[in-house]
Amino acid sequence: MNVLIVYGTTEGQTRKIAARTATHIREHGHQVELQDSAALASDLKLGPFDAFVIAASVHQEHHQEIVTNFVFAHHELLNTKPSALISVSLSAALEDQKTEAQNYVDRFVSVTGWQPRMTLLLGGALRFTKYDYFQEQFVRFVVMKRSGDPSPERDHEFTDWNALADFADRFLETAG
């Protein structure tokens, strides 16, 4: 099977997630092309791919515009082949915010017209080492207060790698 993974990332965690997904799929004997949505070639041909995984992070309650535009432009093809969405957000990592994380996916699906066969809500990361003062203050006040660890001295990764591997396995079973 030939799989295209397109990802959108802001701080790099979704790139890491997409790369780990690609490695996992390759280890199961499939071909994978990994594409950053910010650098997609305008002449990229989607026809040769048998399946698609779209991985996008959520910021300010929306998935990246470039990923949304890509999916909207290709939703008809995506709907005819096995496809999956990995939605990366801090809301997905916080138990009391799972409904909000699902709402981001529901809105994305509604706007794009795409009906992915599978979706995964996956926690992202906080990169305190890359934030400016105002970003750090916002994260400390809003996000870290909920998780109980307001320490900006280090980065925090909330990605459940086992859940990602299980998701990739299920995707391969249904797509194959």
N, C-alpha and C positions, 0 to 999 in steps of 0.2 A: 504494500500500500504506500502511496506517495502522499504525505501530509504536509500542508502549509500551516505554519504557526505565524500569525501576525500579532505583534504586541505593541502596546503603547505604554510608555513609562515616563514618570516625572522625576523620580529620585533614584531609579535603578532597581527597585525590588521586583517590579513586574518583568524586567529584562531577566533577572536571575530566575524567576519562576518559569518564564517561557523557555529559557535555556535548559533548566532542569527537566521540563516536560519533553523537550526535544531529545535530550539524552536518554530519557526513559523509553521513549518510543523507538529510538534507534536501537537500543539494547534488545528490543523485541523483534528486531529484524526488518524494520520499516525504514523507508527513506523520509527524511524530514528537511524542509527548507524553513529556516527561521528568518523572519523579516521584521525589522523595526518599522513601525508605521510612519515614522518621521522621515524615513529614507526609502520609501517604496518607489520602485521604478515605475514610471508611467506606462511602460509597455509590458508589465508583469502579466503573463498569461495564466489565468486561473484554471482553465480547462483541463490541463494535465494532472491536476491534483484530485485525489480520491476522497480526501477528507480535510477538514479545516478546524483549527483551534484558534480562537481569538482571545487574547489575554489583555485586559485593560484595567488600569487603576482608576480609582474614583478620587476626585478632588473637588471640593466645594459642591458635593452632591451629584456630580456628573462624571461620566467617563470622558476620556480625552476626545476632543472634537474631531481630530484627525482619524481616530478609530471609528467614531460614530459615522463620519462621512464615508469611510471605506466600506463599512458594513452596509450602510444605506445604498451605496452605489452598486453593491454586489449581492444584495439580500436574496434576489431571485435564485441565483446560482447556489448560494449558501443553503437555501431552503431545500434544494434538490439533492444535496449530498450530506453525508454524516458531518455534523459540525457541533462544536462545543464552545461555551463561553466560560472563561475564568475571570471573575470580577474580583479585583483586589482592592480592599478598603480596610481602614481601621475599624469601621463599623462591624465588619464581618468577624473581627477578632474579639469584640466586646459582646458578651452574652445579652446585655440589655439593648443592644443596637442591631441585632440580627434582622429584625423586621425592616429597619431602615435600609440595611444592606440589600435586602431583597427588593425593596422599592426602587433602588437605583437600577437593578437589573430589569425590573418590570418597565420602568420608564425607557430604558435603552431599547428594549425589545419593541415597545410601542412606537418609538420614534423611527427606528430603522426598518421595521417590517420583517425582521429576521426572527425565525423561530428555532433557536438552537435546540438540538436534541437533548443536550445535557448542559447544566450550568453548575459552577462551583463558586461559592462565596468563600474567599480566602483572605485571611489577615495579611496585611502588608508589613510595613516597618516604619519606624520613626528614625530619621537621620539627624539627630541633634547636631552632629559634627558639621552638617552642611547648612543649617538654618541660620538666618540672620536673627537679630535680637527680637524682632516682632513675631516672626514665625515661632521662635522658641517660647515666647510668652503665651501665645495663643495655644500651642500644644500643651504646655504645662497647665494652663487653666482649664481647658476643655477636655482634652483627651486623657492626659496622665492622671488627672483627678479620679476618673472612673476606674482606671486599671490599678490604682493604688500605688504606683511607683512614679512619683513626680521627678525622678532624678534625670536631669539633662546632661549629666556628666558622661553618659555613654549612649550609644545607639541602641534601639530596641527592635528586635525582629519578632513579629507575631505570626509568621507563616507556619502553617501546619504541613510539614513536608510529607508526612505519612498520608494525610488526606489527599495531597496532590498526587502522590504515586497511585493510590487507590483509584482516584478519579481517572487518571491516564489509563490504568488497566481496564476499567469499565468502559471507557471510550473506545479502546481498541477492540474489546469484545463486541460491542454493539456496531462498530464501524466495519469490522472484518467480515 
